Structure formats: C-alpha cells, structure tokens
Amino acid sequence: MIHELRIYRCVPGRLPALLRRFDTITLKLWEKHGIRQAGFWTTVIGDSNQDLYYLLEWSSLAEREAKWAAFQSDPEWIAKRAETEKDGAIVANITNAILQPTAFSAVK
C-alpha cells in the first residue's frame, strides 16, 4: 500500500469553495472511479489557513496512474470543475508526494 499526500493551496478566501466541491462533487466521482481517500485536513496552526491536505490510498503506482487518469478525463468532472470555477480559480497551487511506509510504520 502506498499513500499520496496532496496539498492544495487555495486562492485567498476560496478554501470554503474547495471544501464544498470535495464534499458535494469530487468524493462521489472518486467513488465512481474507485479512488480511496484516507483523510482530509485543514490547517489550524501553521503557515497558511488556506491549505487543504489529504491522503489517497493506492495498492500500486499502476493503480494510481490508471484511476487518476480516468478521473481527470471524466467529462462530468471536467464540467463540474469548470462550473465551480465560474467565479474564478479556487486552487492556486497543488503539490503532491507518493509516500511509502517504513518498516516500523503502524500503517502498512
């Protein structure tokens, strides 16, 4: 099992729009594509309170590539993402890292 850490830095003031999009649109589409989330977090104390952190679970890099590509090219996702951004961009920057557990990790 590998995990993908994704960090979305929002355009100032747009974090509520991003959270709403995940809650009402994105998670349903991930379920359709078999994408598994391991959790979501916002920052209470830290560099920016405009960030969303989340983890995705993958059995392999091949699974990640196939399912993420299918999600990104889904016409429903493309249309709904555009609709949520009609008032302007929501996300200013995205970073991600693929994480592999250590031998002593509680998560394998």
N, C-alpha and C positions, 0 to 999 in steps of 0.2 A: 504494500500500500504506500502510495506517495500522496503528498498534500501539495496543493498550490495555494500560496499566500498571495492575495491580490489586494492592493491598496489603491483606493480611488480618492484623489484629492479633488474636491468639488470647487467649482466656481463659487466665490463668496456668496453666501446666502442660499445656495442651491442644494445643500445637503437634504433638507426635507423632501425635495422633489425626487432625489435619487432614492431615498428610503421608500417613498411611496411607489416608485417604479418597481423596485425589487419586490415589495410586498404585494402589489396588485398585478404585475405583468411577468417579470423575469422569473420568479420562482416557479410559476405554472409552466412556463416554457422549458425551464430546466427539467422539470419532472417529465415532460413530454419527450425530452432528449436523453433522459437517464443520467443527468448530471446531479451529483450528490454534494450537498453543502454540509460542512462540519461546524459552521457557526459564523456569526456576524458580530462585529464590534464597532462602536464609535468611541471617540476619544473624550474622556472626562478631564484628564490632566495630561498634558503633553504639548508637543509643538503646534498642533493645529486641531481645532474642533470642527474642521471642515472635511475630515477624512472618514472613510468607511473602510474597515478591514474585514476580509472574510477568507475562509479556508474552504477549498474544494477537495474532495477525496477522489483519487483515481487508483485503479488497480495497476495501471501502467501508463507510460508516456504514449503508447499507441492508442489506448482508450481515450486519453485526453485529447489527442490530435483529432481523432475521428468525431467524438461527440462535440467538442468545442467548434470545429469547423461546421458541423451540421447546424448547431445553434446559431452561429454567426451569420449563416446564409439563409436561415429560415425567413421566408417572406413576412410572416406575422411579426417576428422580432424586428425586422427592418422597418416595417410600417409603424409599429407601436413606439419604437425608439424615436423615430422622426416626429411622431405626434407629441411625445413628451418633451421634445426639444424645440417645439414651435416658438416658444418664448426665449430661446437662446440655449446655448450649451449648458449642460449640467456638470459634466466632469471636465476638469482642466488637465488632469494628468493621471495615468494609470501605471503602476509598477506591479510586477509580479515576480515570484520566485517559486521554483519547484523544490520542495523540501523532502528529504529522505530521512526517516527516523534513525537515530543512533541505536547501537546495540542495547543501551540501557534506558531507552525511552519507554514510557508507560504506554504510548501509542505505537503500534507496530504496523 
